[in-house]
Amino acid sequence: MTAGVPPVIHRPSTSSPARVPRSVVALCAVALVVLFAHALTHVGGNVAEEAIDSGLYELVEVVGAGACLARAAFVRDRRLAWSLIGAGILAWAVGDAIWGLAPTG
């Protein structure tokens, strides 16, 4: 090693993740705002309640699982962790969907 020259640090190379279209990000942001607004105000009555609680909520879960699984598929760094997180969120979403389909009363 030469005096005064810092050592070279080699970091593992990772491929950059694929870009998510802005429209997808915008739609997800709108969905989250609608969920939060409905949770705080309950605006829209029973029709909105059913649509938001069953459809939109589960859609947000599935999109989140898909984002984690896409990260695992396209980026090598921490692939196992992203796969497990994505699989866990997806399992939760499937459970929510099954629970929502169960008859009440």
JOKA-V392380 format. One record per helix or strand. SS is the DSSP state (H for helix, E for strand). FROM is the first residue (numbers start at 1). TO is the last residue. If there is no record, write none. Layout:
[[SS:FROM:TO] [SS:FROM:TO]]
This chain:
[[H:22:41] [H:45:74] [H:79:101]]
